[in-house]
Amino acid sequence: MESEGWLKTGDLCYFDYDGFLFIVDRLKELIKYKAYQVPPAELERYLQSIPDVVDAAVIPYPDEEAGQIPMAYVVRKPGSKICEAQIMEIIAKQVSPYKKIRKVAFINAIPKTPAGKILRRELVKHALSGASSKL
């Protein structure tokens, strides 16, 4: 607790017009794309709104030029043929240019804790290993 009475949790939040507090992401999970900060949770909400997508997670992927780029792991609905280019195009129409997803991988399930929190470190490790193995 700080002297002004604030408790630093590392959460990103906002108050709406009615005074309700909304927690939207974790500060340490932000993707640093060039000079911008990209919140993965925002992109995940857009991805999960796509009818062909069952679940999704967004991670930082190292990029020599940008520092990090947003990479999506996507679980398709059974029988869906949606591809990487289609997903990137759908998201690009909904977000600022610096928030665009620049890489997509398809997996069978998003790794999560028993409480349902995305295990981003497992996805980052998987992405960096260059593994084509299924999670």
N, C-alpha and C positions, 0 to 999 in steps of 0.2 A: 504494500500500500504506500502510495506517495504522500507527500505532505499536503497536497491539495485534496486528498481523499479519493483519488483515482486508483483503481486496481488494474495493473497492466497484465492482460491475459494473453496477448498475441492474437486476439480475435479482431476481425474487421467487421464493424457493425454500423448501423445508421438508425436514426430516430425518424419515424414517419410524422406526418402532420398531426396525428392524434397522440403523439408522444410514446408510441410503442417502439421498443427496441428490437431490431432485427440483426441477428448475427449471420453474416453472409460468407465468410471464409476465414482462413487462418493466415496471418501475416507471413509466417515462415513458409507457407505453401505457394506464395505468389511466384509466378514465372516472370523472370526479368528478360523481356524482349527489347533489345536495344536500350533506349532510355525509359521504356514503359514498364508498368507492372500489370500483369494479366492474372486475374483471379480464376483458377481452375473451376471452381464451383459454378461460376456464371456460364462458362462454356459447357459444362456438364449438363446444366439445365436445358440449354439449347439442344444438345445432342439427344437427351432423353425425350425431347418433344418430337423427334423425328419418328414417324410411324413404324419404320423398319428397324428401329433401334430398341432393344430390350433394356440395355444398361450401358453406361459409358463412364470412363475416367480420363482425366486430362493430367498429363505430367510435363515437367520441363525436360526438354531434350537438348543436349549441348549442341551449339552451332557456332562455328568459328567466327562468322560475321556478326551475328545478332546476340551472341552470348548464350541465349536459350531460345528455343521455339516451342510453342504449344504442340504437344503430340497427344492424340486421342487413342485410347484403347476402346474398342467398340464390340459389344455383343449384339449380333444381328438376330432378328426374329427368325425362327425356323422357316426355311424356304426363301428367305430374302436374298436378293442378288445385289443389294446396294453396294456400291464400290467406293473406294477412297476418294476419287475425284468428285463423286456426287455428294458425299458428306462434306467435303471441304467447300464445295460450292454453296450448299444450303447454309452452312454456318457463316460463310463470307458475306452473304446477303443480310445477315442479322447483326453483325458486329462491326466495330471500327477496324480499319485495315490492320492495325498492330495486334489485334486480338485473334486474327484468323488462325485456324488450325492448319498447320503446315505438314503434318505427317499423321497417318492413320494406320493402326494395326487392328486386325480382327482376332478376337479370342473367344473362348467358350464361356468364361465367367470372369468377372472382376473380383480380384482377391479382396476380402473384407474381414474385419474383426468380427467376433460374435455379436458385437453391438451394431454392426453395419457400417463402420467407418472404413473408407477405402484405404487399403495398404499400398500407398503410393510408392514407398521404397521398394517393394517387391516388383512393381511395374517398371520403375526406373532401372533396377538391376537387370530385369528381363530385356528392356530396350537396349541397354548399353552392352549386354552380352552378345547382341546380334543374333540371339537364338531364334530359330524358327520353330522352336518347340512350343507346344500349347501350354497355357497356364491352366 
